Amino acid sequence: MNKLNILGVAICLASTSAFALDQGEYRFNGFGTGAISRIGGADDAKGYGVSGQTTDSWRGDQLSKLGGQFSYGLTDQLSATIQTVAKSEQDDWRLQLEWAYLAYAVNDQFTVRAGRLRPGAFMFSETLDVGYTYPWLRLPDEVYSQMPITNYEGADALYALPLSFGTLNFQASYGQAVNRNIFIHGLDTRLDVDYKKLLTGSVSLATNDIGTFRYSYTESTLSVDQSDEFKGKFMSFGHQYDNGSWVTNAEVINRRSPLGEHDAFYIMAGHRFGDFLPHVTYAQHDESDAGRDSSWAFGLNYSLNANVTLKSEYKRVESTRNYNGSFVPAYNAAEPTFDGDIFSIGADFVF
């Protein structure tokens, strides 16, 4: 998995403004992950992860997925895109429609889209399900569990400004994501959540020499199981760097609402030795007046060919003040301790 391969895949699977289609032209990209994982030593927890599916047995449903994206040029300026992903949610495999939108390229720099889109809250939002585009088998749970929705219905606008030292990109979106079943770790169940008046704005600077910097802001009016509405806000700032040898990623987020405030970050560094990429990541999540969960993750990737990367990871997770974080409590102890060792092995691929 080299820098040029990753960049090419990311462009093809990202916004249409980056890769326009002529009338009658089409493009299909397939992607997937085949991986297994397990957690050991977590005696007071039933599971771990964004959907709580990593348990003390080797399982493939937490990480494995298979998806495809099809785009077709209706005219030289108007195109249609559909992305579907088959993945598991709480032991139930489903084929999910992640993207379904029309895109109109006003010119080479300005594009508007409407339909089902992905909120641009994170560095890896555009390729969230495409594990080939990032170094981990599992994105840092401490950060990526803080914005659980993966799509919304609405519209956005994208503008790219070429500069002598890179490209400045702007994105603004508005819409809603209603009737979303969101997994709540502390309750070990899914609740119906509505995100209304979902507004996101982001700006990123992709430089020629010092990587990409990105800031985003999101706010929405939420309700949980038809409760009273409340406003939530989400902010993130991140940086990516890859010069072909050294690879670094860092991201910090803040999420706040009347229910509480969350701060989380991760920092990752790795170095390529031929086809091998060893890397290390530290991640931390703090919830106000509740506690902290943090982790060290060590990974080793091997680029089998231009389309397949083999990955292995070990992640040590710890928490303070009996805080469950991304753990699903087993409720078998009065003073539970939430920590554990997570082992993952698998492959990310594109076709």
PALO-250218 format. One record per residue (C-alpha): x, y, z; residue number from 1. Coordinates in nm, 3 decimals. Example, Ala and Ser with C-alpha at 12.3 -4.5 7.8 and 13.67 -1.06 7.14 Angstrom:
2
1.230  -0.450  0.780  1
1.367  -0.106  0.714  2
REM end
This chain:
351
0.000  0.000  0.000  1
0.192  0.302  -0.126  2
0.107  0.668  -0.126  3
0.003  0.686  -0.493  4
-0.228  0.386  -0.465  5
-0.402  0.531  -0.159  6
-0.437  0.873  -0.321  7
-0.587  0.726  -0.639  8
-0.842  0.518  -0.451  9
-0.937  0.810  -0.225  10
-0.995  1.037  -0.526  11
-1.215  0.781  -0.705  12
-1.425  0.716  -0.395  13
-1.450  1.075  -0.275  14
-1.648  1.374  -0.399  15
-1.729  1.396  -0.769  16
-1.565  1.735  -0.799  17
-1.231  1.558  -0.771  18
-1.298  1.317  -1.060  19
-1.561  1.437  -1.310  20
-1.737  1.213  -1.566  21
-1.833  1.296  -1.924  22
-2.178  1.216  -2.060  23
-2.228  0.841  -2.094  24
-1.911  0.759  -1.902  25
-1.934  0.541  -1.594  26
-1.705  0.422  -1.319  27
-1.732  0.136  -1.071  28
-1.510  0.090  -0.765  29
-1.531  -0.204  -0.528  30
-1.381  -0.221  -0.182  31
-1.391  -0.436  0.126  32
-1.235  -0.569  0.443  33
-1.202  -0.927  0.557  34
-1.085  -0.938  0.918  35
-1.131  -1.106  1.254  36
-1.078  -0.966  1.603  37
-1.119  -1.056  1.968  38
-1.071  -0.892  2.307  39
-0.908  -1.056  2.607  40
-0.900  -0.962  2.973  41
-1.220  -0.755  2.964  42
-1.396  -0.948  3.239  43
-1.644  -0.671  3.318  44
-1.748  -0.606  2.957  45
-1.959  -0.789  2.700  46
-1.803  -0.623  2.400  47
-1.606  -0.331  2.259  48
-1.612  -0.100  1.960  49
-1.841  0.139  1.775  50
-2.117  -0.124  1.766  51
-1.991  -0.338  2.055  52
-1.925  -0.645  1.839  53
-1.566  -0.720  1.944  54
-1.599  -0.990  2.212  55
-1.385  -1.257  2.376  56
-1.441  -1.485  2.075  57
-1.278  -1.446  1.734  58
-1.538  -1.275  1.516  59
-1.539  -1.117  1.174  60
-1.855  -0.910  1.186  61
-1.705  -0.608  1.366  62
-1.455  -0.526  1.091  63
-1.557  -0.714  0.774  64
-1.752  -0.541  0.498  65
-1.798  -0.539  0.121  66
-1.902  -0.238  -0.082  67
-1.930  -0.091  -0.426  68
-1.970  0.255  -0.575  69
-2.115  0.326  -0.919  70
-2.112  0.666  -1.089  71
-2.264  0.757  -1.426  72
-2.236  1.077  -1.628  73
-2.588  1.187  -1.723  74
-2.448  1.492  -1.901  75
-2.102  1.648  -1.912  76
-2.190  1.832  -1.590  77
-2.451  1.614  -1.417  78
-2.369  1.272  -1.269  79
-2.535  1.016  -1.043  80
-2.358  0.813  -0.773  81
-2.471  0.518  -0.563  82
-2.266  0.347  -0.292  83
-2.383  0.035  -0.109  84
-2.204  -0.150  0.171  85
-2.280  -0.490  0.321  86
-2.180  -0.499  0.688  87
-2.301  -0.629  1.021  88
-2.489  -0.441  1.291  89
-2.546  -0.633  1.613  90
-2.521  -0.979  1.452  91
-2.743  -0.877  1.161  92
-2.584  -0.842  0.818  93
-2.745  -0.579  0.600  94
-2.691  -0.420  0.260  95
-2.695  -0.049  0.335  96
-2.739  0.236  0.090  97
-2.472  0.478  0.210  98
-2.470  0.722  -0.083  99
-2.730  0.803  -0.349  100
-2.695  1.151  -0.495  101
-2.685  1.370  -0.802  102
-2.385  1.597  -0.854  103
-2.373  1.903  -1.078  104
-2.032  2.041  -1.170  105
-2.082  2.414  -1.223  106
-1.719  2.434  -1.334  107
-1.389  2.261  -1.259  108
-1.383  2.410  -0.909  109
-1.745  2.424  -0.789  110
-1.983  2.128  -0.744  111
-2.323  2.094  -0.579  112
-2.475  1.760  -0.471  113
-2.816  1.649  -0.347  114
-2.949  1.320  -0.213  115
-2.810  1.083  0.048  116
-2.462  1.202  0.142  117
-2.205  1.156  0.416  118
-2.150  1.430  0.678  119
-1.796  1.561  0.657  120
-1.722  1.546  1.029  121
-1.390  1.356  1.020  122
-1.067  1.336  0.826  123
-1.174  1.000  0.683  124
-1.546  1.073  0.640  125
-1.540  1.040  0.260  126
-1.377  0.694  0.275  127
-1.513  0.577  0.611  128
-1.585  0.222  0.489  129
-1.279  0.196  0.263  130
-1.015  0.057  0.497  131
-0.757  0.053  0.217  132
-0.730  0.433  0.247  133
-0.613  0.438  0.611  134
-0.345  0.244  0.801  135
-0.562  0.078  1.069  136
-0.792  -0.220  1.053  137
-1.019  -0.032  1.295  138
-1.035  0.346  1.303  139
-0.958  0.487  1.651  140
-1.278  0.411  1.844  141
-1.216  0.691  2.092  142
-1.269  0.948  1.815  143
-1.481  0.779  1.550  144
-1.750  0.663  1.793  145
-1.836  1.026  1.872  146
-2.034  1.086  1.549  147
-2.231  0.764  1.492  148
-2.431  0.855  1.180  149
-2.275  0.768  0.844  150
-2.513  0.949  0.609  151
-2.790  1.208  0.586  152
-3.045  1.334  0.333  153
-2.979  1.683  0.206  154
-2.742  1.882  -0.010  155
-2.390  2.017  -0.006  156
-2.160  2.244  -0.203  157
-1.790  2.190  -0.265  158
-1.538  2.445  -0.386  159
-1.171  2.380  -0.464  160
-0.929  2.672  -0.490  161
-0.593  2.585  -0.651  162
-0.292  2.753  -0.492  163
0.075  2.762  -0.580  164
0.154  2.534  -0.284  165
-0.156  2.309  -0.286  166
-0.537  2.323  -0.287  167
-0.783  2.488  -0.049  168
-1.115  2.301  -0.028  169
-1.444  2.426  0.119  170
-1.755  2.220  0.190  171
-2.093  2.322  0.333  172
-2.390  2.090  0.382  173
-2.742  2.092  0.525  174
-2.999  1.819  0.577  175
-3.129  1.567  0.827  176
-3.078  1.206  0.939  177
-3.397  1.079  1.099  178
-3.496  0.736  1.230  179
-3.134  0.629  1.276  180
-3.079  0.334  1.509  181
-2.775  0.431  1.716  182
-2.600  0.182  1.944  183
-2.564  0.305  2.304  184
-2.280  0.124  2.483  185
-2.397  0.186  2.838  186
-2.744  0.048  2.763  187
-2.633  -0.233  2.529  188
-2.913  -0.148  2.290  189
-2.999  0.065  1.990  190
-3.215  0.376  2.023  191
-3.401  0.572  1.760  192
-3.226  0.907  1.711  193
-3.326  1.199  1.488  194
-3.070  1.453  1.364  195
-3.260  1.753  1.228  196
-3.125  2.081  1.092  197
-2.791  1.903  1.041  198
-2.544  2.172  0.934  199
-2.177  2.103  0.858  200
-1.900  2.326  0.729  201
-1.541  2.229  0.666  202
-1.222  2.368  0.518  203
-0.912  2.172  0.427  204
-0.573  2.272  0.295  205
-0.389  2.004  0.098  206
-0.030  2.121  0.062  207
0.240  1.990  -0.168  208
0.498  1.936  0.106  209
0.358  1.937  0.460  210
0.042  1.730  0.432  211
-0.326  1.812  0.466  212
-0.490  2.020  0.739  213
-0.866  2.001  0.797  214
-1.120  2.171  1.025  215
-1.493  2.096  1.044  216
-1.789  2.217  1.247  217
-2.125  2.039  1.277  218
-2.440  2.126  1.467  219
-2.781  1.962  1.477  220
-3.110  1.948  1.664  221
-3.142  1.599  1.813  222
-3.405  1.386  1.980  223
-3.366  1.035  2.125  224
-3.664  0.798  2.116  225
-3.898  1.095  2.061  226
-3.765  1.282  2.364  227
-3.752  1.659  2.385  228
-3.523  1.813  2.126  229
-3.182  1.951  2.216  230
-2.891  2.100  2.024  231
-2.558  1.923  1.978  232
-2.231  2.060  1.841  233
-1.928  1.878  1.703  234
-1.588  2.017  1.603  235
-1.280  1.845  1.466  236
-0.932  1.939  1.352  237
-0.693  1.699  1.184  238
-0.371  1.659  0.991  239
-0.244  1.394  0.749  240
0.106  1.352  0.612  241
0.256  1.091  0.379  242
0.579  1.148  0.190  243
0.609  0.788  0.073  244
0.822  0.687  0.372  245
0.683  0.855  0.683  246
0.309  0.844  0.755  247
0.136  1.047  1.027  248
-0.228  1.109  1.115  249
-0.372  1.316  1.398  250
-0.722  1.430  1.484  251
-0.884  1.606  1.779  252
-1.260  1.646  1.835  253
-1.500  1.814  2.075  254
-1.866  1.711  2.112  255
-2.103  1.896  2.342  256
-2.473  1.895  2.424  257
-2.690  1.927  2.737  258
-2.611  1.558  2.796  259
-2.240  1.627  2.845  260
-1.913  1.720  2.679  261
-1.663  1.485  2.513  262
-1.304  1.554  2.409  263
-1.104  1.299  2.214  264
-0.792  1.276  2.001  265
-0.547  1.036  1.843  266
-0.198  1.065  1.702  267
-0.043  0.804  1.473  268
0.302  0.761  1.320  269
0.447  0.497  1.092  270
0.736  0.436  0.853  271
0.747  0.225  0.537  272
1.022  -0.031  0.494  273
0.967  -0.157  0.143  274
0.624  -0.320  0.143  275
0.597  -0.316  0.523  276
0.442  -0.037  0.733  277
0.480  -0.064  1.111  278
0.282  0.204  1.296  279
0.178  0.311  1.644  280
-0.125  0.512  1.763  281
-0.220  0.669  2.093  282
-0.587  0.765  2.140  283
-0.776  0.921  2.431  284
-1.137  1.010  2.509  285
-1.259  1.216  2.807  286
-1.620  1.268  2.908  287
-1.686  1.555  3.147  288
-1.755  1.443  3.505  289
-1.748  1.075  3.397  290
-1.401  0.944  3.317  291
-1.145  0.862  3.050  292
-1.067  0.574  2.819  293
-0.741  0.556  2.628  294
-0.546  0.311  2.416  295
-0.214  0.226  2.256  296
-0.236  0.047  1.920  297
0.054  -0.121  1.740  298
0.012  -0.236  1.381  299
0.206  -0.399  1.100  300
0.083  -0.375  0.741  301
0.212  -0.556  0.434  302
0.131  -0.442  0.080  303
0.060  -0.770  -0.099  304
-0.001  -0.596  -0.431  305
-0.151  -0.275  -0.568  306
-0.500  -0.377  -0.453  307
-0.456  -0.570  -0.127  308
-0.300  -0.476  0.207  309
-0.260  -0.731  0.486  310
-0.293  -0.582  0.834  311
-0.242  -0.693  1.194  312
-0.300  -0.491  1.511  313
-0.270  -0.513  1.885  314
-0.460  -0.255  2.092  315
-0.444  -0.208  2.468  316
-0.744  -0.019  2.610  317
-0.770  0.120  2.964  318
-1.018  0.342  3.149  319
-1.046  0.541  3.470  320
-1.318  0.586  3.734  321
-1.513  0.276  3.621  322
-1.584  0.454  3.292  323
-1.699  0.217  3.017  324
-1.620  0.439  2.715  325
-1.645  0.215  2.406  326
-1.699  -0.096  2.621  327
-2.040  -0.261  2.660  328
-2.079  -0.322  3.037  329
-2.156  -0.674  3.157  330
-2.303  -0.542  3.485  331
-2.148  -0.832  3.676  332
-1.949  -0.623  3.928  333
-2.030  -0.339  4.165  334
-1.698  -0.166  4.082  335
-1.621  -0.272  3.724  336
-1.285  -0.222  3.557  337
-1.297  -0.162  3.185  338
-0.973  -0.256  3.013  339
-0.864  -0.521  2.768  340
-0.633  -0.638  2.490  341
-0.771  -0.639  2.136  342
-0.614  -0.846  1.859  343
-0.713  -0.796  1.496  344
-0.589  -0.948  1.170  345
-0.720  -0.919  0.817  346
-0.694  -0.758  0.476  347
-0.825  -0.444  0.309  348
-0.876  -0.456  -0.067  349
-1.006  -0.260  -0.364  350
-1.110  -0.374  -0.710  351
REM end
